[in-house]
């Protein structure tokens, strides 16, 4: 089968299309024909080995897994003899976990992996485009921010893969949402339901005197110290992308009622992630969350997809499609 292989850390060019052996599912595994995967900002760490702490998961000197890619959507091609949760032909979406492997025509995963039946009214591409952002936004707002209806929420990076989902998830919970993005993305963020949009090229949210119950930095480009003045007394600062700021965040939040929380969404038990995927599926099928796809690249152009994501200007998601996707 064809797969994108990465044997060393480096620029996008280290991603090479190769023929590799097609996996054979074990007794408790399912073989998935991959139709769509994603190229995400957080996923770049698997290729770059940066920030360095990420190598605790991806490998210290080189990638532990040669085939990268976490989020996926596809069809069950075969099942092991002990599998009871899925059947051949089931159309699924979810993620492969820190074992990676989605940048390939096929992947074999345990049936207990973070997989569920995909939304019936969405394509594979549309389904996979919600996985990273939807799971992250749901986990952060509900479990870490304890979001409530009527609260005021600020979302930094509201036009990215996590940000576009965060705007919609926050609105689902009944929050008043302010998005922060660049000039070219204002209309997009408004279309997703944001009540107000701040153009960061023209205005600094930390200087307008407005305070929020929750500030969600989806990019890790702000900081708790910069945002603290914009939090209400019991406000919560959530950071899904800036682990480098964890120590100042912890230090500052220890001495006040305002909290700073940083968390890795995928470093959770698969059972919990599966429950959130089921919720996302329902939100997608009922039209409460829509997919935002910026660009699509075929599997063989995965390096180009990474190069585009690395520029930092994508709107929503970048999807990797696999050749047999045209059969769907």
N, C-alpha and C positions, 0 to 999 in steps of 0.2 A: 504494500500500500504506500501511498505518498504521505509524507509528513514533513513538517518544518523542524529541522534538527539544529540544536544549539549546543556545541561542545565546549565553548569558552565564553567568558564575559567579554562584552565589547559593544561596538556600535551595531546598528541594524544589520550590517553585512554579515555578522556572525550567524544570522538565521539563514539556513540553507535548505532548499527543497531536496529531499532524498527519498529513495525507495527503501523502506524498512519492512521488517516482518510484521504481518498482520497479527494482532494479539488473539490468543485463544482464551475464552473465558473459563475461569475455574468454576468449581461446583456452585459457589455462592456468588458468582459474578454475572453481569450482563455485558454483552458486546453491543456497543452503540455505533451506528453509522452516523458520523458527525455531519450535520448540514451547515451549522453556523457556530462561530466562536467570536470572541471580541479581542480587540487590542485596546487596553486601558492604560491610564497613567500609572496606576499602582502595579499593573502587570509588567511594566518596563523593568522593574527591579529584578525579575527573574532572568532577564537578558543582560542587564548592566551590572548586576551585583552591587547596586547602589540604592539607597544608603547602605553603608557597610553592615549595619546590624541585620539587614535583610538576609545576609548570607547565613545567619543562624538557621534559616528555613530553606534557603536555596542551594547552599553549599559554600564552603569557605574559599576555595581556590578556583572552583569551576562549578557549573550547574550540576547538581546531583541528578536531575532529570533532564535528559537531552531533548525531550519534546515538551515545549512550554504550552501555555494556554490553560486557563482555568474555567471560564464560563463556556457553556456549550448548549446546543439544542440539536436533537437528532432523533433517530428511530432505533428501537431495539431490534438488532439483527439476529441475535441468538442469546439463549439463557443457559446457565449451568443447571445441572440436575436438581440442585437444592433450592433454586430460586422460586419464590412464591409471590413476590410483590409485583412483578412485571411479566408481560407476555411478549412474544415476538410480534412486531408491528406496532407496539405502543410508541406514541410520539411524546418525547420527554424534553424537559429543559431543567437546568440547574448548574452545578459546577463540580469540577473534578477534585476540588480541594488542593492542598499544598503538594499533592503528588503530580499536579499538572497533567499534560497529555492531550489537551483539546485541539492543538494545532496538527491534526492528523485526520485521515479519512475514517479511521476507526479508533475507538478507545474501549478498554475493558475496565469496568468498575464494580466494586461490591454492590449488591442490590440495596444495601443500607446507606449508600452514598447519598449526597444531597441532590436527589433527583425526584421530580414529580411529573405527572402528565402535563404537557404544555397547554396554554390557553387554546381553546378550540377555535376561537375567532381570530387568531393571530398566526402569522407565518413563523417559521423557525427563526428568521432574522429578527423579526419584531419581538419574539419571545426572549431570545438571548440578550437583546439590548436592554432589558429591564433588570437582569439578574444582579449585576454589581451594584448599580445605583439603588434599586429597590430594596435589596437586602440591607444595604448600609443605612439608608434613610430610615427604614422601619426599625431596625435595631437601635440606632442612635436616638431617635425621637421617642420611641415608646419605652425602651428599657433603660436608657441612660439619661434622657432629658425629661422623662415622665411628662410628656407633653399633654396639655389639656386644652379643651375647646376654649376659644376666646383669648388665648395667650398670644403675645406678640413675638414673632420669630424672625430673625435675620439670617439669611443664607448667603454665605460668601462663596463665590464660584457657582452661581445659580444656573449657568449655562452648560456646565460639564455633565459627564455621565452621572455622577452622584448628585450634582446640583439640580438637574432637571427632574430627577426622581424625587429629590427632597422637597422641592416646591410643591409637587403634587401630593406627596404623602402628608406634608404639614397641613395642606388644605383639607385633605381627607379627615384629619383629626380636628378640624375646625379652627385652626390657628389663623391669625392675621399675618400674612407673609410679606416680608420685604426681601427682594432679591438684589444681590450685588453682582454686576457683570460689566462688560465693556459696552461701548455705544452700539456696536453692530448686533449685539445679542439682546437688546432691550425688548424688542417686539416678541422674540421667542419666549423669553421669560414671562412676559405679560400673558402670552397665549396659553401658558401652562397654569395660570390662575393666580400669579403673584398680585397682591393688592397694590404694591408699590415697587418700583425698581430704581436702584441707585447706580448711576454710571460712575464707576470708580475712577475713570479718567478725568472726571469733572468735579467729583465730590468725595470727601473722606467721611464715611459714616460715623467715625469716632469723634467727629467735631461738630455734629449737628445738634447735639443735646438730646437726641432720642434714645430711650433705653428699651431693652428687650428682655423677655423672660428667658429666651434661648437664642444663643448665637451659634450657628453651625458653620464651621469653616471646613468646607469640603475639599479644599486644596492644600491646606497647611501653609498658605502663603501669608496669613496674618499671624497674630500671636495673642496669647491670653492677656499679656500686659497691654498690648495696643487696644484690645477690645474690652477690657475690664470696665472702663468708664461708661461703656454703652450697655452694661448689664444692670438689671434691677437688683435690689439688695439680695434676693435669693435666686438670682439668675444663674444659668448654667451655660458654660462655654464648651461646645463639643468640637473635637478636632479629629477628622478621619484621615488626614493626610500629612500631618506634621509631627512625626515622632521625634524629630530633632529638637522640638521645643518642650519635650515632656518634663525636663527637670525644672526650668523656670516656671512652667505651668503648675507643677506640684508645689513648688516653694511658695508661689504667690497665693495659691488657693488655700494653703494650710492656715493662713492667718486672716481669713475673712469668711463671710457667709456665701460668697460667690464661689461656684465650683467650676473646675476645669477637668474635663474628662477626655481621655484619648483611648481608643479601643480598636482592635483589629477585628473586623466583622467575621472573617472566615475562620478565625481561630476560636471556633465554638464547636460543640458536638453536632454531628450531622443531624441528629434528631431535632434539635432546635432550629436549625436552618431549614429543614424540610417543612416544619410548621409555618415558617415565614414564607417559603415558596408557595405553599398552599394559599396563604392570604394574598400574596401578590397575584397569583393566578386569578383569584376571584375579583380582585380590584381591576385587573386588566380586562377580564371578560365582561365586567359591568361598566366599563368605560371610565372608571375613576382614575386610571393611570394609562397614559399613552406612551408608546415608544418614541424616542427621539434618536434618529439615525442621521449622522452627518455624512459619512462615506461608507462604501462597501468595497472591499478588496478581495479578489480570489485568493485561495490558499497560497498559490505560488508567489503572490506579491505581499506576503506577510511582512517582509522587511520594509517595504514601502509604507505599509500601514503603521508600523512602529515609528518610522521616520516622521510621518505626519502627526501622530499623537505627541511625539516628543517636542514638537514645535509649540505645543501648549495653547493652540487656538481652536481646538475642535468644539463643535456644538453637539452636546449629547454624546452619542456613541459611535465608535468605528467598528464595523462588523467584518469578520473574516468569513467568506463563503467558501464552501467546498464544492467541487465540480458536480457531484451527484445531487446537489441542492436543486438543480433544474428539474429533477424528476418529481419534486413535491408539488 
